[in-house]
Amino acid sequence: MDSKDQKRPSELDIFRDFLRRQGMRYTPERETIIKEIFSTHEHFDVDSLYLGIRQKGLRVSKASIYRLIPLLIKANLIEEVFFENGQMHYEHIYGHEHHCHLRCQECRKIEEFSDERVVQIEKELGERFNYRILRHKLEVIGICSTCQKKMNTA
C-alpha cells in the first residue's frame, strides 16, 4: 500500500494517542466535545461550543471544555484564532490547509486566505534568525467594503 492509499487518522485517534503518551485518560465527555468541535468549520468560543452541545441534548460541563482546550492545542488539533468580547476564539486545524485571517473590526466578518508570499517570509525569517519555524498566525484587521459603504452614507 503506498502513502496515497493510507487513511489519515481521525482527530479522535490522534487525541487518544496524545493522551496515552501524556498518561491521561480518554473519556466519553472529551469525545463529545471533540466531535462537536470537528462537526463545524466555524470559529468558536467556549460559550458557543457549550451551547451547541447542550442544544443537542448532550451533557458536558463548561469546566471540562476549559480543561480540554489546552490539550487540543498541545495536540495540534485546534489553535487560538483571535480574542474578542472577552472570549478567545478557536478553530480546528487538523486536516485543514494553513491559512491566515482578514477580520472586519466593524461587522466581525472573517475572510480566510492563503498567500505564498507569507510562506516565503516565514522561510526567510527562519533562515535569518536561525529558527526552525513551526507555524505562523497572521490576522489583518480592517474594514470590509460593506461596512465602508455604510460609513460613507452615514
Buried (B, 14 or more C-beta within 10 A) or exposed (E): EEEEEEEEEEBBEBBBEBBEEEEEEBEEBBEBBBBBBBEEEEBBBBEBBBEBBEEEEBEBEEEBBEEBBEBBBEBEBBBEBBEEEEEEBBBBBBEEEBBBBBBBEBEEEBEBEEEEEBEEEBEEEEEEEEEEEEEEEBEEEEEBEEBEEEEEEE
